[in-house]
Amino acid sequence: MSFTYLHWKIAESLPSKDIKFDIRQMSKDEIKLLALNIFPQGKTAMHYLYNRIDQLRILYQNAGKEDKNSLHKPITVPMIRNF
C-alpha cells in the first residue's frame, strides 16, 4: 500500500506532545489507512507512537472496530521489526 505525504507527516507528528494532534480527530477509515502504511525506513504508525501509549491505544481500538457506514472491515495492525 502506498502512502500519501499527508499520512507520512501525520505519522511523524504523532510522537510529539508539543503538537496538539489527537488521533481521534481522524475518521476511522483514515486511522485504518494510517495503521497499515509502511513509511520510509520501514516505520509504521506503531514506530512513531511507541512513547504515546494513549494514542496507540486509540489506534488499535479504532482499527479493530467494524463500522457499518464504512466499506472497511476490522484490520490487524502489522508489527514490523525495526530495520
Backbone as JSON, one array per atom type, in Angstrom:
{
  "sequence": "MSFTYLHWKIAESLPSKDIKFDIRQMSKDEIKLLALNIFPQGKTAMHYLYNRIDQLRILYQNAGKEDKNSLHKPITVPMIRNF",
  "N": [[0.85, -1.17, 0.0], [0.64, 2.14, -0.89], [1.64, 5.28, 0.52], [0.43, 8.53, 1.44], [1.82, 11.83, 1.29], [0.7, 13.42, 3.23], [-0.24, 11.51, 5.17], [2.25, 10.54, 5.97], [3.43, 12.82, 7.13], [1.63, 13.26, 9.2], [2.04, 10.92, 10.68], [4.72, 11.33, 11.42], [4.38, 13.45, 13.14], [3.07, 12.38, 15.29], [4.59, 11.39, 17.61], [5.24, 13.7, 19.0], [4.53, 15.6, 21.79], [4.19, 18.24, 21.89], [2.84, 19.09, 19.65], [-0.47, 19.54, 19.14], [-2.07, 17.25, 18.28], [-4.58, 14.94, 18.0], [-5.32, 11.62, 17.59], [-7.92, 10.87, 17.46], [-9.18, 12.8, 16.02], [-9.2, 12.04, 13.44], [-10.95, 10.27, 10.83], [-12.4, 6.97, 11.09], [-11.74, 5.4, 8.89], [-9.49, 6.75, 7.92], [-7.76, 6.37, 10.07], [-7.41, 3.62, 9.93], [-6.08, 3.42, 7.46], [-3.75, 4.81, 8.11], [-2.73, 3.1, 10.05], [-2.0, 0.88, 8.54], [-0.06, 1.72, 6.77], [3.31, 1.7, 5.56], [6.07, 3.47, 6.13], [8.93, 5.46, 4.94], [12.12, 3.98, 5.68], [11.04, 1.75, 6.78], [9.24, 2.28, 8.81], [6.29, 2.25, 10.83], [3.03, 3.36, 11.95], [3.04, 2.48, 14.55], [5.76, 2.53, 15.22], [6.17, 5.27, 15.38], [4.5, 5.91, 17.47], [5.48, 4.79, 19.81], [6.06, 5.93, 22.3], [3.72, 7.09, 23.05], [1.37, 5.95, 24.5], [-1.36, 6.36, 25.01], [-2.36, 7.37, 22.55], [-1.66, 5.25, 20.9], [-3.27, 3.22, 21.89], [-5.79, 4.2, 21.13], [-5.49, 4.06, 18.37], [-5.36, 1.25, 17.97], [-7.88, 0.5, 19.03], [-9.69, 1.74, 17.27], [-8.94, 0.76, 14.78], [-9.65, -1.85, 14.98], [-12.39, -1.96, 15.04], [-15.53, -2.6, 13.52], [-17.24, -0.67, 11.25], [-20.44, 0.19, 10.41], [-21.08, 2.04, 8.47], [-18.89, 2.13, 6.89], [-16.73, 0.9, 4.29], [-14.7, -0.67, 4.98], [-13.41, -3.49, 6.71], [-12.69, -4.74, 10.04], [-9.23, -4.55, 10.94], [-5.97, -6.05, 11.31], [-3.38, -4.63, 12.96], [-0.22, -4.32, 11.6], [2.87, -5.62, 12.86], [6.06, -4.64, 12.6], [9.45, -5.29, 12.55], [12.14, -3.18, 13.67], [14.4, -1.78, 11.32]],
  "CA": [[0.0, 0.0, 0.0], [1.43, 3.36, -0.9], [1.16, 6.26, 1.49], [0.44, 9.91, 0.97], [2.69, 12.74, 2.04], [-0.07, 13.84, 4.4], [-0.16, 10.45, 6.18], [3.62, 10.49, 6.46], [3.64, 13.96, 8.03], [0.82, 12.99, 10.4], [2.75, 9.89, 11.45], [5.92, 11.94, 12.01], [3.99, 14.37, 14.21], [2.44, 11.65, 16.39], [5.34, 11.27, 18.87], [5.43, 14.99, 19.65], [3.47, 16.04, 22.7], [4.04, 19.68, 21.67], [1.84, 19.26, 18.6], [-1.76, 19.17, 19.73], [-2.81, 16.4, 17.35], [-5.2, 13.78, 18.64], [-5.68, 10.67, 16.54], [-9.39, 10.8, 17.4], [-9.65, 13.8, 15.06], [-9.25, 11.4, 12.14], [-12.04, 9.31, 10.64], [-11.97, 5.58, 11.3], [-11.11, 4.94, 7.66], [-8.15, 7.34, 7.87], [-6.96, 5.69, 11.09], [-7.06, 2.31, 9.39], [-5.04, 3.62, 6.45], [-2.53, 5.18, 8.82], [-2.23, 1.91, 10.74], [-1.47, -0.09, 7.59], [1.02, 2.27, 5.96], [4.71, 1.5, 5.89], [6.73, 4.69, 5.71], [10.37, 5.28, 4.69], [12.93, 3.31, 6.7], [10.25, 0.65, 7.33], [8.49, 2.68, 10.01], [4.83, 2.23, 10.81], [2.46, 4.24, 12.98], [3.48, 1.97, 15.85], [7.11, 3.04, 15.48], [6.07, 6.67, 15.77], [3.69, 6.04, 18.7], [6.0, 3.94, 20.88], [6.05, 6.62, 23.59], [2.4, 7.71, 23.22], [0.5, 4.8, 24.74], [-2.76, 6.78, 24.88], [-2.7, 7.44, 21.14], [-1.52, 3.9, 20.35], [-4.48, 2.51, 22.3], [-6.87, 4.7, 20.27], [-5.23, 3.5, 17.05], [-5.78, -0.14, 17.99], [-9.32, 0.4, 19.26], [-10.43, 2.15, 16.08], [-8.6, -0.11, 13.65], [-10.28, -3.15, 15.18], [-13.85, -1.88, 15.07], [-16.23, -2.59, 12.24], [-18.15, 0.46, 11.15], [-21.49, -0.16, 9.45], [-21.07, 3.04, 7.39], [-17.6, 2.05, 6.21], [-16.51, -0.25, 3.43], [-13.57, -1.42, 5.53], [-13.6, -4.46, 7.79], [-11.64, -4.61, 11.05], [-7.91, -4.97, 10.47], [-4.92, -6.35, 12.27], [-2.28, -3.68, 12.76], [1.0, -5.1, 11.45], [4.03, -5.32, 13.7], [7.25, -4.78, 11.78], [10.69, -5.09, 13.3], [12.99, -2.06, 13.25], [15.5, -2.12, 10.42]],
  "C": [[0.9, 1.23, 0.0], [0.83, 4.34, 0.1], [1.18, 7.63, 0.85], [1.4, 10.72, 1.84], [1.98, 13.2, 3.32], [0.0, 12.8, 5.51], [1.23, 10.37, 6.79], [3.87, 11.61, 7.47], [2.81, 13.8, 9.31], [1.55, 11.99, 11.28], [3.99, 10.47, 12.13], [5.56, 12.87, 13.16], [3.42, 13.65, 15.43], [3.27, 11.58, 17.67], [5.44, 12.58, 19.66], [4.24, 15.33, 20.54], [3.25, 17.55, 22.57], [2.99, 19.99, 20.61], [0.52, 18.72, 19.13], [-2.6, 18.38, 18.73], [-3.3, 15.18, 18.11], [-5.7, 12.87, 17.54], [-7.19, 10.52, 16.41], [-9.98, 11.82, 16.45], [-9.79, 13.21, 13.65], [-10.47, 10.47, 12.05], [-11.5, 7.89, 10.85], [-11.27, 5.02, 10.07], [-9.68, 5.48, 7.55], [-7.23, 6.69, 8.9], [-6.52, 4.33, 10.59], [-5.97, 2.42, 8.33], [-3.7, 3.96, 7.11], [-1.9, 3.96, 9.49], [-1.57, 0.92, 9.79], [-0.29, 0.43, 6.77], [2.4, 1.89, 6.49], [5.46, 2.67, 5.27], [8.21, 4.44, 5.44], [11.09, 4.74, 5.93], [12.13, 2.22, 7.4], [9.45, 1.01, 8.56], [7.0, 2.59, 9.76], [4.33, 3.22, 11.87], [2.89, 3.79, 14.37], [4.88, 2.45, 16.21], [7.06, 4.49, 15.97], [5.35, 6.85, 17.11], [4.25, 5.26, 19.89], [5.98, 4.62, 22.25], [4.73, 7.35, 23.86], [1.35, 6.61, 23.37], [-0.97, 5.17, 24.58], [-3.2, 6.81, 23.42], [-2.61, 6.06, 20.47], [-2.76, 3.06, 20.68], [-5.66, 2.92, 21.42], [-6.72, 4.12, 18.87], [-5.74, 2.06, 16.98], [-7.29, -0.29, 18.15], [-10.11, 0.72, 18.01], [-10.13, 1.27, 14.89], [-9.3, -1.45, 13.77], [-11.79, -3.14, 15.16], [-14.41, -1.92, 13.65], [-17.25, -1.47, 12.27], [-19.18, 0.15, 10.08], [-21.52, 0.81, 8.26], [-19.81, 2.98, 6.55], [-17.53, 0.81, 5.33], [-15.43, -1.16, 4.0], [-14.0, -2.33, 6.65], [-12.52, -4.22, 8.84], [-10.32, -5.16, 10.52], [-7.03, -5.38, 11.64], [-3.77, -5.4, 11.97], [-0.98, -4.47, 12.69], [2.09, -4.66, 12.42], [5.26, -5.64, 12.86], [8.46, -4.44, 12.62], [11.46, -3.88, 12.78], [14.08, -2.56, 12.32], [16.82, -1.76, 11.04]]
}
